[in-house]
Amino acid sequence: MVDARAALAAVCLCLAAPAGAEVLTIAAAEPANAEANDLYRLAVERFEGRDGAMFAQALEAELGAAEFDGRPYFRIVAPESGAPIDALVTGTVRSNVEEVPVTEKRDRCTEYDPADKKKCLKEVEVEIRCRRRIATAATTVRLVAIADGSVRYSRPLNARDEITYCPDRSASRTVEQFVNATRKKQVEAIRDDLAPRRYVLDVRVDENRKGLAKPAAEAFKDAIRQTKSDQAGACAAWTALTREAVPTAALAFNLGLCSEMQGDFDAAIDWYGEAQRQGLRGEAIPAALTRIERHRKAIADWQARKQLMGYK
């Protein structure tokens, strides 16, 4: 359930445009990872563990705030209310801290210049006593459908923090800071698994003018520059070029981005296919096709969800 999103995030990170690059801004969407689109009335029970109640409250607030297209994605029900619920969210929260003694080496001055007390004439290597602190924060979460008791979603979330501090170097963060930051990330990860989300991605355009006659190449280059101030105008300029010449791989790819930006997924897929037929290789097109597939799934899930929740 988690691997697909992690893999896509890694690809998007690799394709992220460097600062100042010519890009088109794509509005995309990620579907939920959990197969629970039919469950909308949720109750979050207290998680087991010392910090379980606090974690449950944070998760309840995060799921209650989850929206898609400006509409709440869940209806949060208090477990003690006795009101009908579709699913129960529960789990465990654990944290642990261990410290062990360690040593580090330092250079220590044993002789200073009599004329300049800041200048060392002789050094020796000494060992100093330090402490290594290892903190862990582990959370498990389950989403259980009330109707049949099936576990629709389950995920372990683990984090580890190792810091060595010495008499001359303090710890860069406290255990509490590590645990609080980790719990926040874990709550957000669970929300992203259970509900779809929209996001915006800047994708770098292809600047290759190979295969274009000189006038068309200049117009193509001008459109590349135009992306910095008028992305729609750049797309119009590239579209105009197709009336006079067969699209090159770069032109087809950029028009695929334009179509995706405009929400015309069928046209985008056609243009990306043309770019591949023209010989364009690399990760950009597979990433775009995956992005479109997941965007479409998020929209389809939302349409079904709207009917279930009585939204018009």
Salt bridges, closest charged atoms under 4 A:
GLU22 OE2 - LYS228 NZ 3.84
GLU30 OE1 - ARG5 NE 3.26
GLU30 OE2 - ARG294 NE 2.90
ASP38 OD1 - ARG152 NH1 2.91
GLU48 OE1 - ARG94 NH2 3.93
ASP51 OD1 - ARG50 NE 3.85
ASP69 OD1 - ARG198 NE 2.61
ASP86 OD1 - ARG41 NH2 2.95
GLU99 OE1 - ARG131 NE 3.37
GLU104 OE1 - ARG106 NH1 2.88
GLU104 OE2 - ARG169 NH2 3.00
GLU125 OE1 - LYS105 NZ 3.79
ASP161 OD2 - ARG133 NH2 3.79
ASP161 OD1 - ARG173 NH2 2.61
GLU162 OE2 - ARG132 NE 3.60
GLU162 OE1 - ARG160 NH1 2.98
ASP168 OD2 - ARG106 NE 2.70
GLU188 OE2 - LYS184 NZ 2.61
ASP192 OD1 - ARG191 NH1 3.53
ASP192 OD2 - ARG197 NE 3.87
ASP193 OD2 - ARG155 NH1 2.70
GLU207 OE2 - ARG204 NH2 3.77
GLU218 OE2 - ARG209 NH1 3.87
ASP222 OD1 - ARG225 NH1 2.83
GLU260 OE2 - ARG291 NE 2.66
ASP266 OD1 - ARG296 NH2 2.48
GLU274 OE1 - ARG277 NH2 3.10
ASP301 OD2 - LYS297 NZ 2.90
